[in-house]
């Protein structure tokens, strides 16, 4: 099953859960007691927070997918298929670190190149540093948006 289909399925399941949670919140409101109403407000905040998280996650995913497609069309999508792998399938740590150093040098050479930032984010990801990968990918998305708006 493709990742997008899994994401759609998980989003649908989350939406059902959030609707049920909102229903519980309204049931607490209907109790008419101060405690019930206060709990209802708290429970209603959870679906609102969940919806916000889903929207932000999907937006980020679509932005990253747009960058991936653009790089693929340009023939510049990162390829790590030649890097040695562990039995688990993950890229060998030393190889990932060396590949990372090359990507970091590309960013240092051209700080405004969204392609270099994308590749650096990918390097963080294969090195296992997801937090920095997300931060770096945000920078790539910002630079690509500026690049796109400047080209129009």
C-alpha positions as a printed NumPy array, in Angstrom:
array([[  0.   ,   0.   ,   0.   ],
       [  1.387,   3.39 ,  -0.95 ],
       [  2.329,   5.808,   1.794],
       [ -0.282,   8.299,   0.6  ],
       [ -3.041,   5.685,   0.873],
       [ -1.908,   4.801,   4.39 ],
       [ -1.917,   8.497,   5.302],
       [ -5.447,   8.89 ,   3.898],
       [ -6.647,   5.835,   5.821],
       [ -5.054,   7.056,   9.057],
       [ -6.516,  10.539,   8.534],
       [ -9.983,   9.073,   7.981],
       [ -9.676,   7.009,  11.171],
       [ -8.515,  10.083,  13.068],
       [-11.444,  12.13 ,  11.756],
       [-13.884,   9.452,  12.981],
       [-12.177,   9.485,  16.378],
       [-12.307,  13.289,  16.544],
       [-16.016,  13.31 ,  15.656],
       [-16.709,  10.804,  18.43 ],
       [-14.649,  12.891,  20.832],
       [-16.583,  16.039,  19.872],
       [-19.824,  14.12 ,  20.468],
       [-18.636,  13.324,  23.988],
       [-17.874,  17.016,  24.521],
       [-21.422,  17.994,  23.536],
       [-22.81 ,  15.282,  25.831],
       [-20.843,  16.854,  28.676],
       [-22.25 ,  20.28 ,  27.759],
       [-25.757,  18.798,  27.902],
       [-25.203,  17.726,  31.507],
       [-25.73 ,  21.355,  32.487],
       [-23.383,  21.174,  35.46 ],
       [-20.406,  23.48 ,  35.826],
       [-17.991,  20.571,  35.95 ],
       [-19.616,  18.934,  32.916],
       [-19.414,  22.128,  30.893],
       [-15.777,  22.708,  31.909],
       [-14.875,  19.145,  30.963],
       [-16.831,  19.541,  27.722],
       [-14.734,  22.584,  26.812],
       [-11.549,  20.657,  27.551],
       [-12.684,  17.623,  25.554],
       [-13.786,  19.857,  22.638],
       [-10.331,  21.425,  22.485],
       [ -8.815,  18.022,  21.709],
       [-10.614,  17.57 ,  18.337],
       [ -9.81 ,  21.172,  17.41 ],
       [ -6.146,  20.581,  18.193],
       [ -6.261,  17.29 ,  16.292],
       [ -7.757,  18.95 ,  13.21 ],
       [ -5.081,  21.645,  13.29 ],
       [ -2.327,  19.004,  13.525],
       [ -3.801,  17.003,  10.62 ],
       [ -4.085,  20.108,   8.411],
       [ -0.503,  21.215,   9.161],
       [  0.865,  17.709,   8.606],
       [ -0.929,  17.278,   5.281],
       [  0.131,  20.751,   4.13 ],
       [  3.771,  19.989,   4.952],
       [  3.568,  16.607,   3.252],
       [  2.129,  18.109,   0.076],
       [  4.78 ,  20.829,   0.03 ],
       [  7.566,  18.269,   0.407],
       [  5.969,  16.099,  -2.277],
       [  5.942,  19.114,  -4.631],
       [  9.669,  19.619,  -4.03 ],
       [ 10.348,  15.916,  -4.576],
       [  8.494,  15.919,  -7.865],
       [ 10.312,  19.034,  -8.999],
       [ 13.698,  17.516,  -8.148],
       [ 12.729,  14.256,  -9.835],
       [ 11.726,  16.122, -13.003],
       [ 15.103,  17.876, -12.938],
       [ 16.918,  14.577, -12.375],
       [ 18.319,  15.782,  -9.038],
       [ 16.386,  13.626,  -6.579],
       [ 18.848,  12.266,  -3.974],
       [ 19.908,   8.69 ,  -4.653],
       [ 21.432,   6.672,  -1.829],
       [ 20.876,   3.264,  -3.403],
       [ 24.639,   2.759,  -3.729],
       [ 25.323,   3.355,  -0.023],
       [ 26.03 ,   0.261,   2.092],
       [ 23.162,  -0.946,   4.25 ],
       [ 22.789,  -2.693,   7.574],
       [ 20.858,  -5.96 ,   7.767],
       [ 17.846,  -3.892,   8.871],
       [ 17.904,  -2.019,   5.555],
       [ 18.992,   1.307,   7.031],
       [ 21.994,   3.053,   5.523],
       [ 25.264,   2.259,   7.305],
       [ 26.023,   4.986,   9.841],
       [ 29.52 ,   5.821,   8.541],
       [ 28.259,   6.   ,   4.951],
       [ 25.315,   8.178,   6.027],
       [ 27.695,  10.509,   7.885],
       [ 29.975,  10.83 ,   4.864],
       [ 27.001,  11.493,   2.563],
       [ 25.764,  14.05 ,   5.1  ],
       [ 29.106,  15.895,   5.09 ],
       [ 28.907,  16.265,   1.307],
       [ 25.353,  17.654,   1.515],
       [ 26.335,  20.06 ,   4.286],
       [ 29.2  ,  21.36 ,   2.139],
       [ 26.699,  21.985,  -0.689],
       [ 24.501,  24.08 ,   1.627],
       [ 27.492,  26.003,   2.973],
       [ 28.537,  26.786,  -0.609],
       [ 25.059,  28.062,  -1.568],
       [ 22.85 ,  29.047,   1.381],
       [ 19.945,  30.119,  -0.858],
       [ 19.687,  26.907,  -2.903],
       [ 16.529,  25.036,  -1.876],
       [ 17.766,  21.906,  -3.688],
       [ 20.83 ,  21.753,  -1.446],
       [ 18.65 ,  22.221,   1.649],
       [ 16.32 ,  19.438,   0.49 ],
       [ 19.271,  17.094,   0.063],
       [ 20.638,  18.095,   3.469],
       [ 17.249,  17.312,   5.029],
       [ 17.351,  13.928,   3.322],
       [ 20.863,  13.397,   4.683],
       [ 19.64 ,  14.174,   8.213],
       [ 16.819,  11.691,   7.694],
       [ 19.04 ,   8.797,   6.6  ],
       [ 21.391,   9.618,   9.48 ],
       [ 18.398,   9.201,  11.83 ],
       [ 18.074,  12.834,  12.968],
       [ 14.378,  13.393,  12.22 ],
       [ 14.067,  16.661,  14.156],
       [ 16.822,  18.358,  12.159],
       [ 15.509,  16.79 ,   8.966],
       [ 12.118,  18.473,   9.545],
       [ 13.709,  21.835,  10.379],
       [ 15.959,  21.672,   7.324],
       [ 13.103,  20.627,   5.051],
       [ 11.094,  23.639,   6.271],
       [ 13.956,  25.831,   5.103],
       [ 13.967,  24.073,   1.716],
       [ 10.208,  24.648,   1.361],
       [ 10.589,  28.34 ,   2.227],
       [ 13.421,  28.829,  -0.263],
       [ 11.582,  26.943,  -3.006],
       [  8.461,  29.076,  -2.464],
       [ 10.576,  32.229,  -2.747],
       [ 12.246,  30.784,  -5.858],
       [  8.849,  30.003,  -7.401],
       [  7.4  ,  33.428,  -6.613],
       [ 10.52 ,  35.135,  -7.97 ],
       [ 10.248,  33.177, -11.228],
       [  6.626,  34.224, -11.805]])
